[in-house]
Amino acid sequence: MAVMAKRKEVATVKGAGVDPYVASLLKKITVGKQELRFRKGQKIFSQGDSADSVYFIQAGRVKISVVSASGKEAVLAMPGPHDFFGEGSLVNQSLRISTAETLEASTVFRIEKRAMIRSLHEQSELSEKFMALLLTRNLDLEEDLCDQLFNHSEKRLARVLLKLARLRTHDVALDANVPVLSHETLAEMVGTTRSRITHFMNKFRTMGLIEYNGELTIRTELLTDLVLHG
Amino acid sequence: MQTTRKVAALKSAKNGSALERLLESIVDGKDLLNFRKGAKLFSQGAEADAIYFIRKGKVKVAVASSHGKNAVLALLGPRDFFGEGCLVGGASARTSTATTLEPSAIFRIEKRAMLRAFQTQPPFAETFLTAVLARSVKLEEDLCDQIFNHSEKRLARVLLKLSRFGPHDKLADITVPRMNQVTLAEIVGTTRSRISFFMTKFRKLGLIQYNGNTDIIIMAEALTNSILRD
């Protein structure tokens, strides 16, 4: 899937450049900003809560998920260091439409909606960076949407694993070690059942595309081949 | 999800007209172009150097996979923008193709002119930021829709979206131009024969009605009920 590969690469290059600088711009916010520390597996906010703030990750990783009326769960994103989440609150979204939960111990800034809007207004640089982050996020979302529309679940799983790998290293030739995720969480990310995930993960292991050793080792080059040509 | 969508729609409609007023202040690097139905504004892979804003008409934004499958990412109407991916990163290529669905009048704004407007007019940047956020919310909804819902429900949702093209926020019956089933299949992410099957079913259930060869009447309230019921 050459098209998808191109989209992905573009998004990665952009994503890499913007980040660390935003943290220094946020330092200028003095009122309405709190630094919060969370253990692994803590909820930062839940679907249906009132939405009155934006979050910025200093360190750690967060899972953003949605539960449907019939109880199905889907993981929408897994933001990491220097990513924002909960920004829907800035556009008249009065209730949270998703749940944010830490995947590892995390340090997070909570910025009140009013404080964020004021800063975006006063600091044109912050506003520019924030916009660049959002545009990049939208490209990522479009890519995920294409993935759902075009690809079958095996390929989608391969792509999710590659995304996880890229959170650790931007070099496609390197193998990456990531924390082991439950097959249930992977199923929610891919949009399929847990038993399909178990089936494909076993297949990937037999093919040498992944390896378990306390952590999960992702052979990024081999998996990329599968996504592009498989 | 239902409420969120309504809020986002209301907000973006108001925001769209603010954006239209602010666009007037851009003098250099902006052209108003007229297109026939079926004209291509840009193609996947082409150089991305401008953003577009619809004054009148409708536009389809679609992606083709290397296997020749098509997916429609968005159907856009008056006061919507598209091609905004060009604003992030360096010289990048279009990740999608934009085609007019009817005769349309569209502003083409050069990337440089747009970025300059952000810097010289903070209100412009703020309004655009809101629009980008609203799009982000919408993309997340579409992604949830793909992950959670089966194709019949997705088709019902697409038809409802089509009926909300205009300034109608109420659940009134509405007549829209008939769209061919191949396009509908690309939007929903299924086959033409499934679409044909469901459209017949919807007609028997009184959720839609054909009006001659050109129009289709969407019974918005009955269709909404059918989505919410199961």
Boltz contact constraints between the chains, C-beta under 6 A:
constraints:
  - contact:
      token1: [A, 1]
      token2: [B, 65]
      max_distance: 6.0
  - contact:
      token1: [A, 1]
      token2: [B, 66]
      max_distance: 6.0
  - contact:
      token1: [A, 2]
      token2: [B, 66]
      max_distance: 6.0
  - contact:
      token1: [A, 3]
      token2: [B, 65]
      max_distance: 6.0
  - contact:
      token1: [A, 3]
      token2: [B, 66]
      max_distance: 6.0
  - contact:
      token1: [A, 7]
      token2: [B, 95]
      max_distance: 6.0
  - contact:
      token1: [A, 10]
      token2: [B, 92]
      max_distance: 6.0
  - contact:
      token1: [A, 14]
      token2: [B, 88]
      max_distance: 6.0
  - contact:
      token1: [A, 14]
      token2: [B, 89]
      max_distance: 6.0
  - contact:
      token1: [A, 66]
      token2: [B, 144]
      max_distance: 6.0
  - contact:
      token1: [A, 68]
      token2: [B, 148]
      max_distance: 6.0
  - contact:
      token1: [A, 72]
      token2: [B, 148]
      max_distance: 6.0
  - contact:
      token1: [A, 74]
      token2: [B, 144]
      max_distance: 6.0
  - contact:
      token1: [A, 74]
      token2: [B, 147]
      max_distance: 6.0
  - contact:
      token1: [A, 76]
      token2: [B, 140]
      max_distance: 6.0
  - contact:
      token1: [A, 88]
      token2: [B, 137]
      max_distance: 6.0
  - contact:
      token1: [A, 90]
      token2: [B, 133]
      max_distance: 6.0
  - contact:
      token1: [A, 91]
      token2: [B, 11]
      max_distance: 6.0
  - contact:
      token1: [A, 91]
      token2: [B, 130]
      max_distance: 6.0
  - contact:
      token1: [A, 91]
      token2: [B, 133]
      max_distance: 6.0
  - contact:
      token1: [A, 91]
      token2: [B, 134]
      max_distance: 6.0
  - contact:
      token1: [A, 92]
      token2: [B, 7]
      max_distance: 6.0
  - contact:
      token1: [A, 92]
      token2: [B, 11]
      max_distance: 6.0
  - contact:
      token1: [A, 97]
      token2: [B, 4]
      max_distance: 6.0
  - contact:
      token1: [A, 124]
      token2: [B, 122]
      max_distance: 6.0
  - contact:
      token1: [A, 127]
      token2: [B, 125]
      max_distance: 6.0
  - contact:
      token1: [A, 131]
      token2: [B, 129]
      max_distance: 6.0
  - contact:
      token1: [A, 132]
      token2: [B, 88]
      max_distance: 6.0
  - contact:
      token1: [A, 134]
      token2: [B, 132]
      max_distance: 6.0
  - contact:
      token1: [A, 134]
      token2: [B, 136]
      max_distance: 6.0
  - contact:
      token1: [A, 135]
      token2: [B, 87]
      max_distance: 6.0
  - contact:
      token1: [A, 135]
      token2: [B, 88]
      max_distance: 6.0
  - contact:
      token1: [A, 136]
      token2: [B, 88]
      max_distance: 6.0
  - contact:
      token1: [A, 138]
      token2: [B, 135]
      max_distance: 6.0
  - contact:
      token1: [A, 138]
      token2: [B, 136]
      max_distance: 6.0
  - contact:
      token1: [A, 139]
      token2: [B, 85]
      max_distance: 6.0
  - contact:
      token1: [A, 141]
      token2: [B, 139]
      max_distance: 6.0
  - contact:
      token1: [A, 142]
      token2: [B, 73]
      max_distance: 6.0
  - contact:
      token1: [A, 144]
      token2: [B, 143]
      max_distance: 6.0
  - contact:
      token1: [A, 145]
      token2: [B, 142]
      max_distance: 6.0
  - contact:
      token1: [A, 145]
      token2: [B, 143]
      max_distance: 6.0
  - contact:
      token1: [A, 146]
      token2: [B, 63]
      max_distance: 6.0
  - contact:
      token1: [A, 146]
      token2: [B, 71]
      max_distance: 6.0
  - contact:
      token1: [A, 148]
      token2: [B, 146]
      max_distance: 6.0
  - contact:
      token1: [A, 149]
      token2: [B, 71]
      max_distance: 6.0
  - contact:
      token1: [A, 149]
      token2: [B, 189]
      max_distance: 6.0
  - contact:
      token1: [A, 150]
      token2: [B, 65]
      max_distance: 6.0
  - contact:
      token1: [A, 150]
      token2: [B, 69]
      max_distance: 6.0
  - contact:
      token1: [A, 191]
      token2: [B, 147]
      max_distance: 6.0
